Amino acid sequence: MRCIIKTSINLGVKIMIYMTTLELAEKLNVHRVTIMRMAKDGRIPYIRISPTEFRYDFEKVMEALQPAE
């Protein structure tokens, strides 16, 4: 289930969609354990919403996975 958060920025609304570990794994075509390992190692950003629940901003994850120039 996706978590949608609306924030107000300069009188506008920015909608941020956070994905579950499984959704992100399916989108990137990797196993969910790979996503969890990448988050634990600090390679991708995440938000912890409970001790066992994580959410990921797809745009920020993709930025983090881009090779350094």
Secondary structure as UniProt FT lines:
FT   STRAND          3..9
FT   TURN            10..11
FT   STRAND          12..19
FT   HELIX           21..28
FT   HELIX           32..40
FT   TURN            41..42
FT   STRAND          47..50
FT   TURN            51..52
FT   STRAND          53..57
FT   HELIX           58..65
//
